[in-house]
Amino acid sequence: MKKSSKALIIGFIALWVVVFGLMWLKALTKKEGAKDAASLKALTGEGLKPSPTMAQEEQKESEAVPVRCYKAALTDFKDDLPVMGTVKGGLEIPLKFEINGVIDSINFREGDMINKDDIIASINKKDAQLKVDYAKSKLESAKTQALAAKKKYEIHKSLYDIGGIIKAKLEEVELEAKSAAEQAKSAEVELKSAEAEFQKTDLIASREGVMGIREAEVGEFVTPNNKVTTLYDISEIFVELGIVEKEVDKVTLGQNVAVTVDSHSGAVFNGKVDYIYPVIEGKSRTLTAKVRLQNPDVQLLPGMFARAMITVAEFHNAMVIPSLSLNKKDEGYSVFVVDEQNKVRIKPVKVEYITTDYSVIGEGLHEGELVVTETPQELKEEMPVQVIEVQENTPAK
């Protein structure tokens, strides 16, 4: 019985060995067949095909990228800052009476041309005339008294010479004569003062100019604090321009300015920045710059609205390219340039001046080089490109 069980176990083990051996042989046969098939495909040229992503990348690298370029050129360039302002008189003289009174007449209209010494307005002269008359009367009386005192002194002097009176009496009469003479002089000064006050009843133009807004009317009582009008000297005028805060650093004294006004379409008045206010004022945060202009033909009048172009930068025979061509990095600016093999080259450049539209290049570019301005993708060094457009227009001068 024991021998029979032992034989059964050995037979079971032998069966599993045979089954495992057959499975191993079958797997080995499949592996060898796969290797043979791969070798056969290699011999017939049927290799493994690359993935679609790899193929697209290789094709993308080999295709030329379409780009638009600008042909670098030497040209004159200037940057103008457009601003607006108001025309002001070269001199603006407020006209006021020097004495109190009621205005009797006004002899001008707003905008009238006035010559030197013209009477602009007058106040009632009655009180001033009375003062003059009184001063004249007082002077005549004083002169008479002075003359009488002089005669009296001469008589007493003769009496003293012959011993008719004592010296004390003569000195008394002499003092009376001197006092009368001083009173006559005082009356004369008083008359001159009254006459001067009478002259102040007329408001007289101190120079040639144009009249501003009338700020008083006939019948109105005025004092030296009340302005009647303003006299503008317009042989030379100023234009006050408002510069916004972010543009303040661009404006300096002596810059050229071209001014136009609506009333003289097409006419350009050229001047220079003459004065810059030291304070930024108002809610608009603007700085006022004054431009001096000659006005011999009186075409510009105070109060006119003015448009101006301030030349904030000017270059002659400079290398100019569009600003969108620039690539800014930490180390500085660079541009993409297309070489003769239609490949991209990265060139560092030194920018001397930059605006929204154009930039002036100091170093790094040569005339005639093609600078890339537009591209559908990011460019790399030596990447092949296809130039589809070349712009050669120079910036406006």
VOTIPA-63459 format. One record per residue (C-alpha): x, y, z; residue in three letters. Coordinates in pm, 1 decimal. Example, Ala and Ser with C-alpha at 12.3 -4.5 7.8 and 13.67 -1.06 7.14 Angstrom:
@X->1230.0, Y->-450.0, Z->780.0, res->Ala
@X->1367.0, Y->-106.0, Z->714.0, res->Ser
***
This chain:
@X->0.0, Y->0.0, Z->0.0, res->Met
@X->285.4, Y->238.1, Z->78.6, res->Lys
@X->463.4, Y->157.7, Z->-244.4, res->Lys
@X->146.4, Y->231.2, Z->-442.3, res->Ser
@X->105.6, Y->587.1, Z->-285.8, res->Ser
@X->467.0, Y->671.3, Z->-347.4, res->Lys
@X->439.8, Y->579.6, Z->-715.7, res->Ala
@X->125.5, Y->794.9, Z->-752.2, res->Leu
@X->303.2, Y->1104.7, Z->-612.9, res->Ile
@X->604.8, Y->1061.3, Z->-839.5, res->Ile
@X->376.9, Y->1026.6, Z->-1141.8, res->Gly
@X->189.2, Y->1351.0, Z->-1053.2, res->Phe
@X->515.7, Y->1543.0, Z->-1023.1, res->Ile
@X->642.0, Y->1409.0, Z->-1355.0, res->Ala
@X->318.8, Y->1521.2, Z->-1523.1, res->Leu
@X->360.8, Y->1882.2, Z->-1401.0, res->Trp
@X->723.4, Y->1887.9, Z->-1519.9, res->Val
@X->616.0, Y->1780.9, Z->-1867.6, res->Val
@X->334.3, Y->2044.7, Z->-1881.4, res->Val
@X->565.8, Y->2327.9, Z->-1765.6, res->Phe
@X->829.0, Y->2221.4, Z->-2021.0, res->Gly
@X->575.7, Y->2235.5, Z->-2305.1, res->Leu
@X->458.9, Y->2587.9, Z->-2203.5, res->Met
@X->819.2, Y->2713.1, Z->-2187.8, res->Trp
@X->895.5, Y->2579.1, Z->-2533.6, res->Leu
@X->586.1, Y->2743.3, Z->-2677.5, res->Lys
@X->678.0, Y->3085.4, Z->-2529.7, res->Ala
@X->1032.5, Y->3055.8, Z->-2656.9, res->Leu
@X->906.1, Y->2975.2, Z->-3004.6, res->Thr
@X->684.6, Y->3295.2, Z->-3010.3, res->Lys
@X->973.9, Y->3516.8, Z->-2897.8, res->Lys
@X->1204.2, Y->3385.8, Z->-3167.1, res->Glu
@X->929.5, Y->3437.7, Z->-3425.5, res->Gly
@X->886.7, Y->3802.3, Z->-3320.9, res->Ala
@X->1259.5, Y->3863.5, Z->-3354.1, res->Lys
@X->1261.0, Y->3707.6, Z->-3697.6, res->Asp
@X->965.9, Y->3923.0, Z->-3803.8, res->Ala
@X->1140.3, Y->4236.6, Z->-3679.0, res->Ala
@X->1455.6, Y->4140.7, Z->-3864.4, res->Ser
@X->1252.2, Y->4079.2, Z->-4176.5, res->Leu
@X->1082.1, Y->4419.7, Z->-4152.1, res->Lys
@X->1419.6, Y->4583.5, Z->-4100.4, res->Ala
@X->1551.8, Y->4414.5, Z->-4413.7, res->Leu
@X->1250.5, Y->4515.3, Z->-4619.0, res->Thr
@X->1260.6, Y->4879.5, Z->-4493.6, res->Gly
@X->949.2, Y->4860.1, Z->-4283.4, res->Glu
@X->1084.0, Y->5016.5, Z->-3961.5, res->Gly
@X->902.8, Y->5165.4, Z->-3671.6, res->Leu
@X->716.9, Y->5488.2, Z->-3766.0, res->Lys
@X->775.2, Y->5796.8, Z->-3543.8, res->Pro
@X->488.6, Y->5930.7, Z->-3337.2, res->Ser
@X->273.7, Y->6211.0, Z->-3485.9, res->Pro
@X->409.5, Y->6462.2, Z->-3226.1, res->Thr
@X->772.3, Y->6395.4, Z->-3320.4, res->Met
@X->690.0, Y->6433.1, Z->-3688.5, res->Ala
@X->518.6, Y->6768.9, Z->-3634.1, res->Gln
@X->811.4, Y->6902.9, Z->-3434.5, res->Glu
@X->1062.9, Y->6799.0, Z->-3698.1, res->Glu
@X->846.2, Y->6953.1, Z->-3972.4, res->Gln
@X->800.8, Y->7271.7, Z->-3771.3, res->Lys
@X->1174.1, Y->7310.7, Z->-3724.6, res->Glu
@X->1241.3, Y->7261.9, Z->-4092.7, res->Ser
@X->971.9, Y->7507.5, Z->-4216.9, res->Glu
@X->1054.1, Y->7879.8, Z->-4267.0, res->Ala
@X->860.7, Y->8119.6, Z->-4040.8, res->Val
@X->689.5, Y->8409.7, Z->-4224.7, res->Pro
@X->802.4, Y->8749.6, Z->-4091.9, res->Val
@X->759.3, Y->9118.2, Z->-4169.1, res->Arg
@X->1067.4, Y->9337.3, Z->-4161.0, res->Cys
@X->1177.3, Y->9698.6, Z->-4152.9, res->Tyr
@X->1481.7, Y->9811.4, Z->-4347.4, res->Lys
@X->1702.5, Y->10009.0, Z->-4111.5, res->Ala
@X->1791.7, Y->10352.3, Z->-4250.5, res->Ala
@X->1960.8, Y->10676.4, Z->-4145.7, res->Leu
@X->1720.2, Y->10967.7, Z->-4127.3, res->Thr
@X->1638.2, Y->11288.4, Z->-3942.5, res->Asp
@X->1398.1, Y->11228.2, Z->-3656.3, res->Phe
@X->1217.4, Y->11442.3, Z->-3403.1, res->Lys
@X->964.8, Y->11371.9, Z->-3131.8, res->Asp
@X->688.6, Y->11629.6, Z->-3080.4, res->Asp
@X->475.8, Y->11658.2, Z->-2767.5, res->Leu
@X->122.3, Y->11785.8, Z->-2846.3, res->Pro
@X->-17.6, Y->12024.8, Z->-2584.5, res->Val
@X->-288.9, Y->12288.8, Z->-2555.5, res->Met
@X->-299.8, Y->12631.2, Z->-2396.7, res->Gly
@X->-414.4, Y->12993.1, Z->-2405.2, res->Thr
@X->-270.1, Y->13307.9, Z->-2563.6, res->Val
@X->-168.8, Y->13574.6, Z->-2312.1, res->Lys
@X->-44.5, Y->13930.0, Z->-2360.8, res->Gly
@X->327.8, Y->13992.9, Z->-2329.4, res->Gly
@X->235.6, Y->14248.1, Z->-2062.6, res->Leu
@X->-100.8, Y->14248.8, Z->-1888.5, res->Glu
@X->-148.6, Y->14578.2, Z->-1704.2, res->Ile
@X->-451.3, Y->14609.7, Z->-1472.9, res->Pro
@X->-592.2, Y->14963.1, Z->-1500.9, res->Leu
@X->-730.7, Y->15130.0, Z->-1187.5, res->Lys
@X->-808.0, Y->15486.5, Z->-1080.9, res->Phe
@X->-573.6, Y->15625.5, Z->-817.7, res->Glu
@X->-850.7, Y->15811.1, Z->-636.4, res->Ile
@X->-1207.7, Y->15746.0, Z->-530.7, res->Asn
@X->-1491.0, Y->15863.8, Z->-748.8, res->Gly
@X->-1792.9, Y->15792.3, Z->-964.8, res->Val
@X->-1718.3, Y->15692.4, Z->-1323.2, res->Ile
@X->-1835.0, Y->15967.4, Z->-1558.8, res->Asp
@X->-1733.0, Y->15814.3, Z->-1893.0, res->Ser
@X->-1571.5, Y->15503.7, Z->-2047.2, res->Ile
@X->-1406.4, Y->15556.6, Z->-2384.3, res->Asn
@X->-1332.8, Y->15203.1, Z->-2508.6, res->Phe
@X->-1488.1, Y->14874.3, Z->-2606.7, res->Arg
@X->-1343.0, Y->14533.1, Z->-2535.0, res->Glu
@X->-1081.3, Y->14443.2, Z->-2796.2, res->Gly
@X->-1018.7, Y->14804.9, Z->-2908.3, res->Asp
@X->-664.4, Y->14905.4, Z->-2998.4, res->Met
@X->-542.4, Y->15185.6, Z->-2770.8, res->Ile
@X->-254.3, Y->15426.2, Z->-2829.5, res->Asn
@X->-25.6, Y->15557.2, Z->-2560.0, res->Lys
@X->-175.4, Y->15851.9, Z->-2360.6, res->Asp
@X->-531.6, Y->15781.7, Z->-2476.0, res->Asp
@X->-795.1, Y->15855.6, Z->-2209.0, res->Ile
@X->-958.4, Y->15523.1, Z->-2130.5, res->Ile
@X->-1211.0, Y->15640.4, Z->-1868.4, res->Ala
@X->-1286.3, Y->15938.8, Z->-1642.3, res->Ser
@X->-1446.6, Y->15990.0, Z->-1305.2, res->Ile
@X->-1652.2, Y->16292.5, Z->-1200.0, res->Asn
@X->-1421.3, Y->16595.0, Z->-1182.4, res->Lys
@X->-1638.6, Y->16827.2, Z->-970.7, res->Lys
@X->-1475.1, Y->16762.4, Z->-633.3, res->Asp
@X->-1125.9, Y->16762.6, Z->-782.5, res->Ala
@X->-1194.9, Y->17091.5, Z->-960.5, res->Gln
@X->-1315.1, Y->17250.4, Z->-635.6, res->Leu
@X->-991.3, Y->17150.7, Z->-466.9, res->Lys
@X->-792.5, Y->17308.0, Z->-749.6, res->Val
@X->-992.4, Y->17630.1, Z->-731.2, res->Asp
@X->-955.8, Y->17648.0, Z->-354.5, res->Tyr
@X->-580.8, Y->17586.3, Z->-378.2, res->Ala
@X->-545.6, Y->17860.1, Z->-637.7, res->Lys
@X->-736.9, Y->18107.1, Z->-418.3, res->Ser
@X->-530.2, Y->18014.1, Z->-117.6, res->Lys
@X->-210.6, Y->18060.6, Z->-315.8, res->Leu
@X->-311.4, Y->18405.7, Z->-435.3, res->Glu
@X->-394.6, Y->18508.7, Z->-80.0, res->Ser
@X->-65.3, Y->18373.4, Z->47.1, res->Ala
@X->126.6, Y->18552.3, Z->-224.3, res->Lys
@X->-46.9, Y->18879.7, Z->-132.7, res->Thr
@X->32.0, Y->18836.6, Z->233.0, res->Gln
@X->390.8, Y->18750.8, Z->149.8, res->Ala
@X->422.4, Y->19058.7, Z->-66.5, res->Leu
@X->272.4, Y->19280.6, Z->207.3, res->Ala
@X->505.3, Y->19132.9, Z->465.5, res->Ala
@X->800.2, Y->19194.5, Z->235.9, res->Lys
@X->701.7, Y->19559.2, Z->188.2, res->Lys
@X->657.3, Y->19600.3, Z->564.8, res->Lys
@X->1002.8, Y->19459.8, Z->621.2, res->Tyr
@X->1156.3, Y->19698.9, Z->367.8, res->Glu
@X->991.2, Y->19997.3, Z->545.0, res->Ile
@X->1111.4, Y->19884.9, Z->886.7, res->His
@X->1456.2, Y->19822.3, Z->746.7, res->Lys
@X->1472.9, Y->20186.7, Z->629.1, res->Ser
@X->1354.3, Y->20311.4, Z->969.1, res->Leu
@X->1612.9, Y->20096.7, Z->1142.5, res->Tyr
@X->1885.6, Y->20234.6, Z->918.9, res->Asp
@X->1807.1, Y->20593.0, Z->1027.1, res->Ile
@X->1765.8, Y->20490.2, Z->1392.0, res->Gly
@X->1387.0, Y->20523.0, Z->1397.3, res->Gly
@X->1324.9, Y->20175.5, Z->1548.4, res->Ile
@X->1514.7, Y->19931.7, Z->1754.4, res->Ile
@X->1667.7, Y->19614.1, Z->1611.8, res->Lys
@X->1420.6, Y->19382.5, Z->1792.7, res->Ala
@X->1130.5, Y->19540.5, Z->1605.1, res->Lys
@X->1309.2, Y->19491.7, Z->1274.4, res->Leu
@X->1376.2, Y->19125.0, Z->1353.5, res->Glu
@X->1008.3, Y->19074.5, Z->1440.2, res->Glu
@X->897.0, Y->19216.8, Z->1105.3, res->Val
@X->1162.3, Y->19008.7, Z->925.6, res->Glu
@X->1024.6, Y->18688.8, Z->1079.3, res->Leu
@X->672.2, Y->18783.6, Z->971.2, res->Glu
@X->795.8, Y->18830.0, Z->612.4, res->Ala
@X->970.1, Y->18492.6, Z->611.1, res->Lys
@X->661.5, Y->18322.5, Z->754.0, res->Ser
@X->440.7, Y->18476.4, Z->485.1, res->Ala
@X->684.3, Y->18363.4, Z->214.6, res->Ala
@X->678.1, Y->18003.7, Z->349.4, res->Glu
@X->299.1, Y->18007.5, Z->356.9, res->Gln
@X->299.9, Y->18113.0, Z->-8.7, res->Ala
@X->530.1, Y->17822.4, Z->-95.1, res->Lys
@X->307.1, Y->17583.3, Z->97.8, res->Ser
@X->0.7, Y->17710.7, Z->-88.1, res->Ala
@X->184.9, Y->17659.2, Z->-416.2, res->Glu
@X->258.3, Y->17295.7, Z->-324.9, res->Val
@X->-103.0, Y->17247.1, Z->-224.3, res->Glu
@X->-212.3, Y->17374.2, Z->-565.4, res->Leu
@X->20.1, Y->17132.7, Z->-743.5, res->Lys
@X->-121.0, Y->16848.7, Z->-533.0, res->Ser
@X->-478.3, Y->16948.9, Z->-623.2, res->Ala
@X->-386.5, Y->16969.2, Z->-990.8, res->Glu
@X->-220.8, Y->16626.4, Z->-975.9, res->Ala
@X->-533.4, Y->16482.7, Z->-814.4, res->Glu
@X->-740.4, Y->16644.6, Z->-1085.7, res->Phe
@X->-529.0, Y->16469.4, Z->-1350.9, res->Gln
@X->-597.2, Y->16138.2, Z->-1176.2, res->Lys
@X->-962.8, Y->16171.4, Z->-1265.3, res->Thr
@X->-860.2, Y->16046.7, Z->-1611.9, res->Asp
@X->-741.2, Y->15688.2, Z->-1658.9, res->Leu
@X->-467.7, Y->15713.4, Z->-1923.0, res->Ile
@X->-305.0, Y->15433.2, Z->-2126.4, res->Ala
@X->62.2, Y->15399.4, Z->-2038.5, res->Ser
@X->143.8, Y->15222.1, Z->-2366.0, res->Arg
@X->-6.2, Y->15093.0, Z->-2688.4, res->Glu
@X->-211.9, Y->14777.9, Z->-2659.9, res->Gly
@X->-551.1, Y->14613.6, Z->-2678.6, res->Val
@X->-825.9, Y->14648.0, Z->-2421.3, res->Met
@X->-948.9, Y->14353.1, Z->-2222.7, res->Gly
@X->-1278.8, Y->14288.1, Z->-2045.4, res->Ile
@X->-1452.6, Y->14596.4, Z->-1904.7, res->Arg
@X->-1502.7, Y->14540.7, Z->-1532.9, res->Glu
@X->-1673.2, Y->14869.1, Z->-1436.4, res->Ala
@X->-1955.0, Y->15079.9, Z->-1577.7, res->Glu
@X->-2055.0, Y->15447.0, Z->-1596.4, res->Val
@X->-2210.6, Y->15565.1, Z->-1268.6, res->Gly
@X->-2024.8, Y->15309.4, Z->-1060.4, res->Glu
@X->-1829.1, Y->15427.5, Z->-755.5, res->Phe
@X->-1472.9, Y->15298.8, Z->-770.7, res->Val
@X->-1169.4, Y->15303.6, Z->-543.4, res->Thr
@X->-803.2, Y->15230.3, Z->-614.7, res->Pro
@X->-881.0, Y->14864.9, Z->-537.6, res->Asn
@X->-1132.2, Y->14832.4, Z->-823.4, res->Asn
@X->-999.2, Y->14725.9, Z->-1164.3, res->Lys
@X->-1165.0, Y->14897.2, Z->-1458.7, res->Val
@X->-1003.9, Y->14685.3, Z->-1732.2, res->Thr
@X->-676.0, Y->14526.2, Z->-1841.9, res->Thr
@X->-440.0, Y->14664.8, Z->-2105.7, res->Leu
@X->-260.2, Y->14395.3, Z->-2305.8, res->Tyr
@X->66.1, Y->14468.9, Z->-2483.7, res->Asp
@X->43.5, Y->14231.8, Z->-2781.5, res->Ile
@X->349.1, Y->14328.4, Z->-2984.8, res->Ser
@X->500.3, Y->14028.7, Z->-2809.5, res->Glu
@X->276.5, Y->13763.0, Z->-2659.3, res->Ile
@X->302.1, Y->13444.8, Z->-2456.2, res->Phe
@X->121.4, Y->13114.7, Z->-2488.8, res->Val
@X->64.4, Y->12937.2, Z->-2159.5, res->Glu
@X->68.2, Y->12559.5, Z->-2213.1, res->Leu
@X->-47.0, Y->12291.2, Z->-1969.5, res->Gly
@X->197.0, Y->11997.6, Z->-1941.2, res->Ile
@X->54.6, Y->11683.5, Z->-1778.7, res->Val
@X->256.6, Y->11545.1, Z->-1489.9, res->Glu
@X->387.3, Y->11233.6, Z->-1668.3, res->Lys
@X->532.5, Y->11448.3, Z->-1950.8, res->Glu
@X->697.2, Y->11711.8, Z->-1729.7, res->Val
@X->1046.8, Y->11563.4, Z->-1754.6, res->Asp
@X->1040.2, Y->11599.5, Z->-2135.4, res->Lys
@X->1003.3, Y->11979.4, Z->-2136.6, res->Val
@X->1303.1, Y->12210.5, Z->-2089.2, res->Thr
@X->1383.6, Y->12577.4, Z->-2149.7, res->Leu
@X->1471.6, Y->12675.1, Z->-2504.8, res->Gly
@X->1284.7, Y->12393.4, Z->-2682.9, res->Gln
@X->1128.4, Y->12485.3, Z->-3017.8, res->Asn
@X->749.5, Y->12516.5, Z->-3021.6, res->Val
@X->508.6, Y->12543.3, Z->-3317.1, res->Ala
@X->176.1, Y->12710.1, Z->-3227.9, res->Val
@X->-149.7, Y->12717.6, Z->-3425.5, res->Thr
@X->-483.3, Y->12885.8, Z->-3355.1, res->Val
@X->-826.3, Y->12816.9, Z->-3501.6, res->Asp
@X->-875.4, Y->13173.3, Z->-3626.4, res->Ser
@X->-572.2, Y->13151.0, Z->-3858.3, res->His
@X->-597.5, Y->12807.0, Z->-4014.5, res->Ser
@X->-272.2, Y->12694.9, Z->-4173.3, res->Gly
@X->-59.6, Y->12962.6, Z->-4005.6, res->Ala
@X->217.4, Y->12838.7, Z->-3776.7, res->Val
@X->375.0, Y->13064.6, Z->-3514.2, res->Phe
@X->719.9, Y->12953.3, Z->-3401.0, res->Asn
@X->867.0, Y->13027.3, Z->-3061.4, res->Gly
@X->1062.9, Y->12876.3, Z->-2774.5, res->Lys
@X->988.1, Y->12765.2, Z->-2420.4, res->Val
@X->1074.2, Y->13078.9, Z->-2222.3, res->Asp
@X->963.9, Y->12992.8, Z->-1870.6, res->Tyr
@X->851.5, Y->12685.0, Z->-1677.0, res->Ile
@X->652.3, Y->12731.0, Z->-1357.6, res->Tyr
@X->815.7, Y->12555.5, Z->-1059.8, res->Pro
@X->487.9, Y->12415.8, Z->-922.5, res->Val
@X->236.7, Y->12160.2, Z->-1053.4, res->Ile
@X->-106.8, Y->12310.8, Z->-996.8, res->Glu
@X->-474.2, Y->12222.2, Z->-1008.6, res->Gly
@X->-672.3, Y->11903.4, Z->-997.0, res->Lys
@X->-550.7, Y->11818.5, Z->-1345.8, res->Ser
@X->-193.6, Y->11801.1, Z->-1211.6, res->Arg
@X->-44.1, Y->12010.4, Z->-1490.6, res->Thr
@X->268.8, Y->12222.6, Z->-1513.0, res->Leu
@X->250.8, Y->12558.2, Z->-1693.3, res->Thr
@X->512.7, Y->12639.7, Z->-1956.8, res->Ala
@X->523.9, Y->12983.6, Z->-2123.3, res->Lys
@X->620.9, Y->13021.4, Z->-2488.9, res->Val
@X->732.6, Y->13362.7, Z->-2614.5, res->Arg
@X->608.1, Y->13462.1, Z->-2963.9, res->Leu
@X->656.3, Y->13774.4, Z->-3171.7, res->Gln
@X->326.5, Y->13923.5, Z->-3290.7, res->Asn
@X->405.5, Y->14213.5, Z->-3528.5, res->Pro
@X->87.0, Y->14173.8, Z->-3736.3, res->Asp
@X->-136.1, Y->14136.4, Z->-3429.6, res->Val
@X->-271.4, Y->13802.3, Z->-3548.8, res->Gln
@X->-270.0, Y->13655.9, Z->-3199.7, res->Leu
@X->-498.3, Y->13805.1, Z->-2937.7, res->Leu
@X->-517.2, Y->13735.3, Z->-2563.8, res->Pro
@X->-766.6, Y->13464.7, Z->-2477.0, res->Gly
@X->-730.6, Y->13265.1, Z->-2800.5, res->Met
@X->-722.6, Y->12885.7, Z->-2768.1, res->Phe
@X->-387.0, Y->12752.9, Z->-2890.1, res->Ala
@X->-253.7, Y->12413.7, Z->-2996.9, res->Arg
@X->119.2, Y->12356.7, Z->-2981.5, res->Ala
@X->380.7, Y->12097.4, Z->-3068.6, res->Met
@X->687.8, Y->12102.6, Z->-2844.1, res->Ile
@X->993.9, Y->11941.3, Z->-3002.6, res->Thr
@X->1119.2, Y->11739.2, Z->-2705.3, res->Val
@X->1390.1, Y->11548.5, Z->-2897.3, res->Ala
@X->1558.2, Y->11589.1, Z->-3235.2, res->Glu
@X->1820.3, Y->11372.6, Z->-3410.6, res->Phe
@X->1997.7, Y->11420.1, Z->-3742.6, res->His
@X->2119.8, Y->11130.5, Z->-3960.3, res->Asn
@X->2016.2, Y->10876.9, Z->-3696.1, res->Ala
@X->1941.9, Y->10504.2, Z->-3717.4, res->Met
@X->1566.2, Y->10472.6, Z->-3663.4, res->Val
@X->1353.6, Y->10155.6, Z->-3637.7, res->Ile
@X->998.3, Y->10078.3, Z->-3516.7, res->Pro
@X->979.1, Y->10039.6, Z->-3140.0, res->Ser
@X->787.5, Y->9711.7, Z->-3167.7, res->Leu
@X->1106.8, Y->9556.0, Z->-3309.4, res->Ser
@X->1280.4, Y->9586.0, Z->-2972.4, res->Leu
@X->1307.7, Y->9295.4, Z->-2730.4, res->Asn
@X->1380.1, Y->9406.1, Z->-2374.9, res->Lys
@X->1560.7, Y->9180.4, Z->-2130.7, res->Lys
@X->1749.3, Y->9232.6, Z->-1806.7, res->Asp
@X->2077.5, Y->9277.4, Z->-1989.8, res->Glu
@X->1932.0, Y->9533.8, Z->-2231.3, res->Gly
@X->1765.2, Y->9561.4, Z->-2571.3, res->Tyr
@X->1805.7, Y->9336.0, Z->-2873.4, res->Ser
@X->1649.7, Y->9289.8, Z->-3217.7, res->Val
@X->1602.4, Y->9002.1, Z->-3461.4, res->Phe
@X->1785.0, Y->9057.2, Z->-3791.3, res->Val
@X->1742.9, Y->8844.9, Z->-4106.3, res->Val
@X->2076.3, Y->8754.5, Z->-4271.8, res->Asp
@X->2149.6, Y->8673.1, Z->-4636.0, res->Glu
@X->2060.5, Y->8304.0, Z->-4580.0, res->Gln
@X->1716.8, Y->8405.7, Z->-4451.2, res->Asn
@X->1805.4, Y->8301.2, Z->-4099.0, res->Lys
@X->1747.0, Y->8492.3, Z->-3778.5, res->Val
@X->2033.2, Y->8655.8, Z->-3591.7, res->Arg
@X->1994.6, Y->8813.8, Z->-3247.2, res->Ile
@X->2175.9, Y->9146.6, Z->-3221.6, res->Lys
@X->2207.8, Y->9350.5, Z->-2900.1, res->Pro
@X->2150.6, Y->9724.7, Z->-2957.9, res->Val
@X->2196.0, Y->10047.2, Z->-2764.5, res->Lys
@X->1879.6, Y->10259.1, Z->-2757.9, res->Val
@X->1936.7, Y->10635.6, Z->-2735.6, res->Glu
@X->1572.8, Y->10745.9, Z->-2748.6, res->Tyr
@X->1244.5, Y->10557.6, Z->-2752.4, res->Ile
@X->885.5, Y->10655.1, Z->-2832.6, res->Thr
@X->566.0, Y->10459.4, Z->-2876.6, res->Thr
@X->621.6, Y->10431.2, Z->-3253.4, res->Asp
@X->991.9, Y->10468.1, Z->-3328.2, res->Tyr
@X->1325.4, Y->10432.3, Z->-3150.3, res->Ser
@X->1667.5, Y->10580.4, Z->-3220.6, res->Val
@X->1947.9, Y->10322.4, Z->-3213.9, res->Ile
@X->2294.4, Y->10438.9, Z->-3112.9, res->Gly
@X->2492.4, Y->10115.7, Z->-3163.7, res->Glu
@X->2436.4, Y->9761.5, Z->-3291.7, res->Gly
@X->2268.7, Y->9813.2, Z->-3632.0, res->Leu
@X->2390.1, Y->9901.7, Z->-3979.1, res->His
@X->2201.6, Y->10074.3, Z->-4257.6, res->Glu
@X->2011.8, Y->9834.7, Z->-4481.2, res->Gly
@X->1976.0, Y->9550.1, Z->-4229.9, res->Glu
@X->1634.3, Y->9384.0, Z->-4215.5, res->Leu
@X->1489.3, Y->9406.7, Z->-3866.2, res->Val
@X->1197.9, Y->9176.2, Z->-3781.7, res->Val
@X->887.3, Y->9368.4, Z->-3677.4, res->Thr
@X->613.1, Y->9102.2, Z->-3684.6, res->Glu
@X->623.6, Y->8723.3, Z->-3650.4, res->Thr
@X->356.0, Y->8458.3, Z->-3572.7, res->Pro
@X->578.2, Y->8275.3, Z->-3322.4, res->Gln
@X->880.9, Y->8319.0, Z->-3102.0, res->Glu
@X->1205.8, Y->8327.8, Z->-3296.3, res->Leu
@X->1535.4, Y->8164.9, Z->-3208.6, res->Lys
@X->1892.3, Y->8208.6, Z->-3326.2, res->Glu
@X->1947.9, Y->8069.3, Z->-3680.9, res->Glu
@X->1580.3, Y->7983.5, Z->-3724.9, res->Met
@X->1489.1, Y->7992.2, Z->-4097.8, res->Pro
@X->1238.9, Y->8262.8, Z->-4193.2, res->Val
@X->1055.9, Y->8384.3, Z->-4499.9, res->Gln
@X->1037.6, Y->8763.2, Z->-4544.5, res->Val
@X->687.2, Y->8841.2, Z->-4670.4, res->Ile
@X->704.3, Y->9221.9, Z->-4646.1, res->Glu
@X->974.7, Y->9487.5, Z->-4609.1, res->Val
@X->880.4, Y->9835.1, Z->-4487.6, res->Gln
@X->1112.0, Y->10117.3, Z->-4593.9, res->Glu
@X->908.2, Y->10420.5, Z->-4496.0, res->Asn
@X->1091.2, Y->10667.3, Z->-4275.4, res->Thr
@X->918.5, Y->10822.7, Z->-3974.2, res->Pro
@X->753.8, Y->11160.9, Z->-4014.6, res->Ala
@X->1001.2, Y->11447.6, Z->-3990.5, res->Lys
***
